[in-house]
């Protein structure tokens, strides 16, 4: 007779993903083979823990987002924040970023032009500007 690949017993009615470790008593993930805190072996093998988790997850349609390493079933929370609307509620005026980018670009270009064109001409005058000196090549 072939050995069954399914776990012998999994309480699929229990919605908890965390259990108290029998050795240390701290909460750990229910479907991992070792306790995260003390290393106590919770399941005989990782394959058996994975099969038990798959059976537990298939028992309830609200569980497909869960991972075997979670301590709670994850819920989708929308953390999107509209900063413009929030600033308007608080009475804060947000200056447009495009204007700041244009001003910064103009300052950058002015600095580059001043550095390359004006400073280089002062530091390294052209060959024809000095009279009476011989040009060395």
N, C-alpha and C positions, 0 to 999 in steps of 0.2 A: 504494500500500500504506500502510495506517494505521500510525502509530508505536505501538509497544507501550507500555502504561502500567505494565508490571511492570519491575523493575530487571533489567538485563542479567545480572548475576551477584551473588549474595549467598551467602556461605558460611554456610548455615543450620546446619551441623554444629558450628560454633564457638560455644560457649555464652557467650563473653565479651561483656559490654556495654561494656567499656572497651578502648581501643586506645592505642598510643603514637603521638603526633602525629609525622608525617614531618618537620616543621620543627623543633619545639622538643623533642621526645622525651618530653614529659610525658604522663601518662595523661589522656585526655579521653573523653567519651561517644562511642560508636561510631556512633550513628545521628543525630547532629546535623550540620548542614551546615557549621559552622565549629568549629574548635578553641576550647575555652573559655579556653585560656591565651594563645595567640598570634594567633588569628583566621584561621589557615590554613584554606582551603576544602577540606573533606574530601569533600563530595558536590557534584555539579554543581548541584543544586537541593534545596530543602527538600522538594519533592514526591517526588523520587526517594529521598531519605533516609527519608521516611515510608513509602513503598511497600516499601523494603528492610526496614525495621523490621517492618512488618506480615507480610511473608513469613517473616522470621526468627522472629517470635513464633508464627506459625501452625504452624511445624515441630515444636514441642515443647509438650505439654500443661502443662508446669511453668512456662512463660513468660508466661501471660496477665496476671500481676500486674505485669510489668515495664513501665517507661515508657522512651521513647526517650532521655530525659535522665538516666537512672540509670547508675551505674558498675558496679553489681552487681545481680543478680536479688534483689528483696526477699523475705525470708522472714518469715513471721508468728511473732512472739515475743510471748508473753503476759507483759506487764509488770505485771500486777495484783498488788498487795501487800495482804495482810490485816494491817493495822497492829495490830489487837487481838491476833491470834494471835502476831505477831512480838513485841509488847510482853510478852505472857504468857511467851514463851520466854525473854526477857531478864530476866524478873522485875520488870517495870515495871508499876505499877498505873495504869491510865488512868481518871481521874475522869470520870464521865458528863457529857457536854456539856449535857444538858438541865438538870441541877441548876445549872450555871454560868450558863445562860441565864436561869433563873428568878431567881437571886440578882441578876444584872445588871439584870433588868427591875424588880425591887423597888427597887433602889438608884436607878435612873433615875426611877421614878415618885415616890419620896420626894423626889428633887431637884426635879422639876417642881412637885410640890404645894408644897414649901417655897418655891420661887421665886415661883410665881404667887400663891398664897393668902396666905402669911405676909409676904413681902417687899413685895408691892404694897400691902398694908394698912398697913404701917409707913411706906412712902415716900409713898403717896397716901392720906391718911386720907379717910374718907367726908365728904359734905357736912354732915351733921347733927352731926358729932362736935365741931366747933369752935363754941363759943357766942360771941355778941357780934361775930361778923364777918359781913360782908355777902358773899353769894355772887354772883360775877360771872358773867354768861352771855355 
